């Protein structure tokens, strides 16, 4: 019966050797290819810096007008626009404007990147059951992995800074984008696809003119979820140098500054509500338009 007590410790040496080999292998890979990988992500860094510079250096009334115009264009709701205005003025009044603009620029770039990567993968998944069976478990792992774990490989590869944080946020936030793109295209009515085939549409024409427009409300739900998850990750990414509202929250935790943490936390909640209401309202408008077209 001794093996019952020895089991957890029977392979300690073998396990230690395996862990050491993996760590050494990853360090060797980082030393050999770290600079190359960093160079590959250089355009992304320039884009992120340009976005951040635009948001922080443009006069605040212009930024507010741009955000309100986007909110009105997406929602056509005075209530949503007024809510955005009050939230942004409160953020400015409590001296959190620059950090908020940095966070918004980070979320903007993360969302664009997630859309650029997630939609093509979702389209491919919708066309192949085999690919869906391969990708779904990977997405399950990405969504259940503790968010702190994402910081380890990116820091080892790229060090501390904006780009490693951006990559960690995208990896954490992209699964809903992929899943809901796949789901939206698969839910397109088969009769509509048969009608498109009857009119002699090619595969690309069917995707561009039928499947994507009809799947757009579901894809918008994916974008909404991606934005929410990216905002949740921004505070954690501040641990590796991502500037924005996350850093004051981290500082508040380290130094027990209650009001600093609460105010910046509420600012994150405020911009989360703005993104959520605007994207949801746009998705609902698309859904109504789709129902009218089908009706």
C-alpha positions, 0 to 999 in steps of 0.5 A, a space after each residue: 500500500 505504500 505506493 498510495 502515499 508515494 504516487 504524487 512524489 514518484 516522478 519528481 526527478 523526471 518531472 523536474 527534468 522535463 520542466 527544466 528542459 522546456 524552460 531551457 528550450 523556450 529561453 534558447 528560442 527567445 535568445 535566437 528569435 526574440 529580435 526577429 519576432 520583435 521586428 515583426 511586431 514593429 509596425 503594430 507598435 508604430 500604429 499603437 503609438 500613433 493611435 495613442 498620440 492622436 487620442 491624447 494630443 487632440 483637444 478634448 472637445 474634438 475627441 468628445 465630438 468624435 465619440 458622440 458622432 460615432 455613438 449617434 451613428 451607431 445607436 440613433 439614440 439621444 439617451 446613449 449619446 447623452 450617457 456618453 457625454 456625461 461619462 466623458 465629462 465626469 472622467 475629465 473632471 476627475 483628472 483621468 482623461 489622458 489615462 482613459 484616452 490611452 486605454 481607449 486607444 489600446 482597446 481600439 487597436 486590440 479590437 481591430 486586430 481581433 477583427 482582422 484575425 478572428 473573422 477570417 478564422 471564423 469564416 474558415 471554421 464555418 466552412 469546415 467541420 474538421 477545422 471547427 473540431 480542431 479550433 474549438 478546444 484551443 478556444 476553450 483553453 484560451 478562455 479558461 486559462 488564467 489571464 496572468 499566464 498570458 503575460 509569461 510567454 509574451 514578456 519572455 519573447 518581447 520584454 515589457 512594454 506596449 506590444 507585449 501587453 497588446 498581444 496578451 490582451 488580443 489572445 485573451 479577448 479574441 475567442 468570442 470574435 472567432 466563435 460568434 463569426 463561425 456561429 453567425 455564418 452557420 446560422 444563415 438560412 439555407 434557403 437564402 444560400 440556395 437562392 444565391 446558388 440559383 442566381 449563379 453566385 460564386 463562393 466569394 460572392 455568396 460570402 460577401 453579399 449574403 452570409 456576412 451581411 446576414 451574420 453581421 448582428 451575431 458578429 457584432 455581438 462577438 465584437 462587443 464581447 471582445 471589447 469587454 474582455 479586452 477591457 478586463 485584461 487591460 488592468 492585468 496588462 498594466 503589470 507589464 507596462 501597458 499605460 492607461 487606467 490599469 496603472 493607477 489601479 495597480 498603484 492603488 493596490 500597491 499603496 492602498 490608495 482607496 480613492 485612486 483605485 475606485 475612481 479609475 475602476 469606475 472610469 473603466 466601468 464607464 468606458 465599458 458601458 459606453 462601448 457596450 451600449 453603442 455596440 449593442 445598439 448598433 447590433 440591434 439596429 442591424 437585427 431589425 434591418 435584417 428582420 425587415 428585409 426577411 419580412 
